[in-house]
């Protein structure tokens, strides 16, 4: 039976988790994607159940994942937007049910578990991918355009930051917990994005150096972290993630032998989704011109229009991959490599030394 026949009019999605990842990112993007529909939403919290019912009245709202597995035959794809500790068991159960899987980054708390999950999906002939949505940030798409145009020449240094001001610890938040299975802290949270972007732009590193610090009173996990990657092509990436930056640095600063690019401010899509905007709206993904970055070539500096952010491309490409049997929008092995780099960064911080990174 052809893939298009199997999926009929729509790819039926079961969304597990309706916190920030599920409610703000996945559900709006899925429901905005032609050829996809949300069949079920799993959340055990009463307030979230009410919001899920109100926003997606045609979806079944289920109290736990077991209720979803009992209806597995009514789904084609499972999207996992839950705490990191549950990524692997939920994904494995979905694969056992014969379903394609999307996991919010990171793929797993350890690269070993991520690699086993990838192999299981391959052995079952099922699609597995990871929601590395910041590959479609407007600032990053702008950088990729400048690199493709050769506007900077050979890039010698790439600086990238996710910095914010959150000086108080949230004791009930799972991201603040130190148990290894939680994969908490900024290195796993924001670092998974920053490292992925750097590797996609400049290739895998040959060496890793990191400083992983806890600054806030009562912090159990890192909240002020720096990672340096030396890429095989010679570019050096400096990546910062910080919860105690009252004045954030540039979101991105890229130095080439023929020019430089600097950009301030975060991508607009998360805030837009939170405010009810959706892909296809007239101003979707677009930044105001006062937020554009600057390209400097010699004495000539000019503002560069930011490419529109395009998170919707993840699910558009995913729908095409599911129907055609083609490659997913994010190769899960690339996310496993990010996990290995995170582990190497932790090794570097512990040893206070530069650590080689092999293939």
C-alpha positions as CSV (number, residue, x, y, z in Angstrom):
1,X,0.0,0.0,0.0
2,X,1.4,3.4,-1.0
3,X,2.2,5.9,1.8
4,X,-0.3,8.4,0.5
5,X,-3.0,5.7,0.7
6,X,-2.0,4.7,4.2
7,X,-2.4,8.2,5.6
8,X,-5.6,9.2,3.7
9,X,-6.7,12.8,4.1
10,X,-4.5,13.6,7.2
11,X,-1.7,12.4,9.3
12,X,-3.2,11.9,12.7
13,X,-1.0,13.2,15.5
14,X,-0.9,12.2,19.2
15,X,0.7,15.0,21.2
16,X,2.1,14.0,24.6
17,X,2.6,17.0,26.9
18,X,0.8,20.4,26.9
19,X,3.3,22.6,28.8
20,X,5.5,25.2,27.0
21,X,6.7,22.8,24.3
22,X,3.3,21.2,23.6
23,X,1.0,24.2,24.0
24,X,3.1,27.0,22.6
25,X,5.1,25.3,19.9
26,X,3.9,21.9,18.8
27,X,0.1,22.1,18.9
28,X,-0.1,25.4,17.0
29,X,2.5,24.3,14.4
30,X,0.8,20.9,13.8
31,X,-2.7,22.4,13.5
32,X,-1.3,25.0,11.0
33,X,0.2,22.3,8.8
34,X,-1.8,21.1,5.8
35,X,-2.3,17.4,5.9
36,X,-1.9,17.0,9.7
37,X,-4.5,17.0,12.4
38,X,-4.2,16.7,16.2
39,X,-6.1,13.5,17.1
40,X,-5.1,13.4,20.8
41,X,-3.5,15.5,23.5
42,X,-2.1,13.9,26.6
43,X,-1.9,16.0,29.8
44,X,-2.7,15.1,33.4
45,X,-3.1,18.7,34.7
46,X,-6.7,20.0,35.0
47,X,-5.9,23.5,33.8
48,X,-4.0,22.3,30.8
49,X,-6.7,19.8,30.0
50,X,-9.2,22.7,29.9
51,X,-7.0,24.8,27.7
52,X,-6.5,21.9,25.3
53,X,-10.2,21.2,25.1
54,X,-10.9,24.9,24.3
55,X,-8.1,25.3,21.7
56,X,-8.5,21.9,20.0
57,X,-12.1,20.8,20.4
58,X,-11.9,18.0,17.9
59,X,-9.0,16.3,19.7
60,X,-9.4,13.7,22.4
61,X,-7.8,15.0,25.7
62,X,-6.3,12.1,27.6
63,X,-5.0,12.0,31.2
64,X,-1.9,9.8,30.6
65,X,0.1,8.1,27.9
66,X,-1.4,4.7,28.7
67,X,-4.8,6.0,27.5
68,X,-3.0,7.0,24.2
69,X,-1.4,3.6,23.7
70,X,-4.8,2.0,24.0
71,X,-5.8,4.1,21.0
72,X,-2.5,3.8,19.1
73,X,-4.2,2.5,15.9
74,X,-6.0,5.8,15.6
75,X,-2.7,7.7,15.2
76,X,0.2,7.9,12.7
77,X,2.6,10.1,14.5
78,X,3.5,10.7,18.2
79,X,5.0,14.1,19.3
80,X,6.8,14.0,22.6
81,X,6.9,17.4,24.4
82,X,7.5,16.2,27.9
83,X,10.4,16.5,30.5
84,X,13.7,15.0,29.2
85,X,13.6,12.0,31.5
86,X,10.5,10.6,29.7
87,X,11.8,11.1,26.1
88,X,13.3,7.6,25.7
89,X,10.5,5.4,27.3
90,X,7.7,7.3,25.5
91,X,9.5,7.2,22.2
92,X,10.3,3.5,22.6
93,X,6.6,2.7,23.4
94,X,5.5,4.7,20.3
95,X,7.9,2.8,18.1
96,X,6.7,-0.5,19.6
97,X,3.2,0.7,18.5
98,X,4.4,1.1,14.9
99,X,4.2,4.9,14.9
100,X,6.5,7.7,13.7
101,X,8.0,9.8,16.4
102,X,9.0,13.4,17.0
103,X,11.0,14.1,20.2
104,X,11.6,17.6,21.5
105,X,15.3,18.3,22.0
106,X,17.4,16.8,23.5
107,X,16.8,13.4,22.1
108,X,17.7,11.7,25.3
109,X,19.5,12.4,28.6
110,X,22.6,10.5,27.3
111,X,24.0,9.9,23.8
112,X,24.0,6.2,24.5
113,X,20.3,6.1,25.1
114,X,19.8,8.3,22.0
115,X,21.9,6.0,19.8
116,X,19.9,3.0,21.0
117,X,16.7,4.8,20.2
118,X,17.9,5.7,16.7
119,X,18.9,2.0,16.0
120,X,15.5,0.8,17.3
121,X,13.7,3.1,14.9
122,X,15.9,2.0,12.0
123,X,15.4,-1.7,12.8
124,X,11.6,-1.2,12.8
125,X,11.7,0.9,9.6
126,X,10.0,3.8,11.4
127,X,10.6,7.6,11.2
128,X,12.3,9.2,14.2
129,X,13.2,12.9,14.3
130,X,14.0,15.6,16.8
131,X,12.5,19.1,17.1
132,X,15.6,21.3,16.6
133,X,13.3,24.2,15.8
134,X,16.0,26.9,16.1
135,X,17.4,25.8,12.7
136,X,14.6,27.9,11.5
137,X,15.2,31.0,13.6
138,X,15.2,34.2,11.5
139,X,18.7,35.2,12.7
140,X,20.1,31.8,11.9
141,X,18.5,31.7,8.5
142,X,20.0,35.1,7.8
143,X,23.5,33.9,8.8
144,X,23.1,30.9,6.5
145,X,22.1,33.2,3.7
146,X,25.2,35.4,4.3
147,X,27.4,32.3,4.4
148,X,26.0,31.0,1.2
149,X,26.6,34.4,-0.5
150,X,30.2,34.5,0.8
151,X,29.5,37.9,2.3
152,X,31.9,37.3,5.2
153,X,34.6,35.4,3.5
154,X,36.3,32.7,5.6
155,X,34.6,32.7,9.1
156,X,37.2,32.6,11.8
157,X,35.0,33.1,14.9
158,X,31.3,32.5,15.5
159,X,29.8,33.9,18.7
160,X,26.2,32.9,19.7
161,X,24.3,33.6,22.9
162,X,21.0,32.8,24.6
163,X,21.2,35.1,27.6
164,X,18.4,36.2,29.9
165,X,17.7,37.5,33.4
166,X,16.1,34.9,35.7
167,X,18.1,35.3,38.9
168,X,15.7,33.2,41.1
169,X,15.6,29.4,41.1
170,X,12.2,27.8,40.4
171,X,12.4,24.8,42.8
172,X,9.5,22.9,41.3
173,X,10.7,23.1,37.7
174,X,12.2,19.9,36.4
175,X,14.9,21.8,34.5
176,X,16.3,22.9,37.9
177,X,16.8,19.4,39.1
178,X,20.3,17.9,39.3
179,X,19.5,14.2,38.8
180,X,21.3,13.0,35.7
181,X,18.1,11.5,34.2
182,X,16.5,14.9,34.3
183,X,19.1,16.4,31.9
184,X,18.4,19.7,33.5
185,X,20.3,23.0,33.3
186,X,21.1,25.4,30.5
187,X,23.7,23.2,28.7
188,X,21.0,20.6,27.9
189,X,18.3,23.2,27.4
190,X,19.7,26.1,25.5
191,X,23.0,24.5,24.7
192,X,21.3,21.8,22.6
193,X,20.1,24.6,20.3
194,X,23.4,26.6,20.2
195,X,25.6,23.6,19.6
196,X,23.2,22.3,16.9
197,X,23.3,25.6,15.1
198,X,27.1,25.9,15.2
199,X,27.6,22.3,14.0
200,X,25.1,22.7,11.2
201,X,26.9,25.9,10.0
202,X,30.5,25.0,10.5
203,X,30.7,21.2,10.8
204,X,31.6,18.8,13.7
205,X,34.1,20.0,16.2
206,X,37.6,18.5,16.7
207,X,38.0,19.9,20.2
208,X,35.6,21.1,23.0
209,X,36.2,23.4,25.9
210,X,33.6,24.4,28.5
211,X,33.0,26.3,31.7
212,X,29.8,25.1,33.5
213,X,28.9,27.2,36.5
214,X,26.1,27.6,39.1
215,X,25.7,31.2,40.1
216,X,22.2,31.6,41.6
217,X,21.6,31.0,45.3
218,X,20.3,27.4,45.7
219,X,21.0,26.4,42.1
220,X,21.5,22.7,41.5
221,X,22.2,22.9,37.8
222,X,24.2,25.1,35.5
223,X,22.9,28.6,34.9
224,X,26.1,30.3,33.5
225,X,27.8,28.2,30.8
226,X,30.3,28.8,28.1
227,X,31.2,26.3,25.3
228,X,34.0,26.6,22.8
229,X,34.1,24.4,19.7
230,X,37.1,24.2,17.3
231,X,35.7,23.0,14.0
232,X,37.6,21.0,11.5
233,X,37.6,23.8,8.9
234,X,39.3,26.2,11.4
235,X,36.3,28.2,12.6
236,X,36.1,28.6,16.4
237,X,32.6,28.8,17.9
238,X,32.1,30.6,21.3
239,X,28.6,29.8,22.7
240,X,27.1,31.4,25.8
241,X,24.0,30.4,27.8
242,X,23.1,32.4,30.8
243,X,20.2,33.0,33.3
244,X,21.9,35.9,35.1
245,X,22.6,38.3,32.3
246,X,20.8,41.6,33.2
247,X,22.3,43.1,30.0
248,X,22.4,40.4,27.3
249,X,25.2,40.4,24.7
250,X,24.7,40.2,21.0
251,X,22.6,37.2,20.0
252,X,25.1,36.6,17.2
253,X,28.5,38.0,16.2
254,X,30.3,36.4,13.3
255,X,33.8,37.5,12.2
256,X,35.1,36.6,8.8
257,X,38.2,37.6,6.9
258,X,36.2,39.8,4.5
259,X,33.4,41.1,6.8
260,X,31.5,40.7,10.1
261,X,27.8,40.3,11.1
262,X,26.3,41.3,14.4
263,X,22.7,40.7,15.5
264,X,20.9,41.6,18.8
265,X,17.6,40.2,20.1
266,X,15.9,36.8,20.0
267,X,13.8,35.3,17.2
268,X,10.2,36.6,17.3
269,X,8.4,33.3,16.7
270,X,8.0,32.0,20.3
271,X,6.5,35.3,21.4
272,X,4.3,35.4,18.3
273,X,3.0,31.8,19.0
274,X,2.3,32.8,22.7
275,X,0.3,35.7,21.5
276,X,-1.9,33.7,19.2
277,X,-0.2,34.4,15.9
278,X,0.2,31.5,13.5
279,X,2.1,30.6,10.4
280,X,0.4,32.1,7.4
281,X,-0.5,35.3,9.2
282,X,0.8,38.4,7.2
283,X,3.7,39.3,9.6
284,X,4.5,35.8,10.7
285,X,8.2,35.4,11.5
286,X,9.1,38.9,10.5
287,X,11.2,41.3,12.6
288,X,10.8,45.1,12.7
289,X,13.6,46.8,10.8
290,X,15.1,48.3,14.0
291,X,15.9,44.7,15.1
292,X,17.8,43.8,11.9
293,X,21.5,43.0,12.2
294,X,24.5,44.8,10.7
295,X,26.9,43.6,8.0
296,X,30.2,45.3,8.1
297,X,32.6,45.0,5.2
298,X,35.7,47.3,5.6
299,X,34.4,50.8,6.3
300,X,31.0,50.0,4.8
301,X,28.3,49.0,7.3
302,X,24.7,48.3,6.4
303,X,21.6,46.9,8.0
304,X,20.6,43.4,6.8
305,X,17.0,42.4,6.7
306,X,16.3,39.4,8.9
307,X,15.0,36.4,7.0
308,X,11.5,35.5,8.2
309,X,11.6,32.8,10.9
310,X,10.0,29.6,9.7
311,X,9.3,27.0,12.4
312,X,6.5,25.7,10.3
313,X,9.0,24.2,7.8
314,X,9.8,21.5,10.3
315,X,6.3,20.0,10.2
316,X,5.8,20.7,6.5
317,X,9.0,18.7,5.8
318,X,8.0,16.1,8.3
319,X,4.6,15.6,6.6
320,X,6.3,15.2,3.3
321,X,8.8,12.7,4.7
322,X,6.1,10.6,6.3
323,X,4.1,10.4,3.1
324,X,7.0,9.8,0.8
325,X,9.2,7.7,3.0
326,X,12.0,10.3,2.5
327,X,14.4,11.7,5.1
328,X,13.1,13.6,8.1
329,X,13.6,17.4,8.6
330,X,16.2,16.6,11.3
331,X,18.4,13.5,11.2
332,X,18.2,12.1,14.7
333,X,21.9,11.0,14.5
334,X,22.7,14.7,14.4
335,X,20.9,15.2,17.7
336,X,22.8,12.2,19.1
337,X,26.0,14.0,18.1
338,X,24.8,17.1,19.9
339,X,24.3,15.0,23.0
340,X,27.9,13.7,22.7
341,X,29.2,17.2,22.4
342,X,27.3,18.2,25.6
343,X,28.8,15.2,27.4
344,X,32.3,16.2,26.1
345,X,31.6,19.7,27.4
346,X,30.8,18.4,30.8
347,X,34.0,16.3,30.7
348,X,36.0,19.4,29.8
349,X,34.5,21.5,32.6
350,X,35.3,18.8,35.1
351,X,38.9,18.5,33.9
352,X,39.3,22.2,33.2
353,X,40.9,21.3,29.9
354,X,40.3,21.2,26.2
355,X,39.0,17.7,25.2
356,X,39.4,16.2,21.7
357,X,36.1,15.2,20.0
358,X,36.2,12.2,17.6
359,X,33.8,11.0,15.0
